[in-house]
Amino acid sequence: MLCEAEQRTSVEVAAIVGAPEGTVRTRLFHAKRKLREILGDAS
């Protein structure tokens, strides 16, 4: 949500949530992939 809705960078999000930047990027990647799968199944 922070990256997409609030247009924050992965560096900013990492500082906010207290996680490494790589973890933020990985979580965002997996979340987007899962959302694409869910939305693809709905059509």
N, C-alpha and C positions, 0 to 999 in steps of 0.2 A: 504494500500500500504506500509506503513512504517513497519508494522509487517511482512508482507509476502515478499515483494520485497527487502527490506533493512535489513531484519532479526533483527529488533529491538524488544525489549521486550515491554510488555504492560506498564511497568513503564516508560521506555524511551519515548514511544509514548505519554503517558499522560503528561509528562513534556513538550514535544514539542508542543502539541496542546492545552495545558492548560485546560485539562479535567481530572476528576477523573479517576483513573485506572479502576474502575468498569465499568465506561461508555465506556472506550476503549474496554474492554473485551466484553461487551454486543453488541456494534456496530460491532465488528469483528465477533461475533457469528451469528448475524442476516445477515450480509453481506455474510458470507460463506453459510448459509442456503439458502438464496435467489439465490446465484450463482448455488448451487446444483440443485435447482428447475428449473432454467432456462436451465441449461445444460442437465438435465434429460428430459425436454420437447423436446429438439432438437434431441434426438436420437431415 
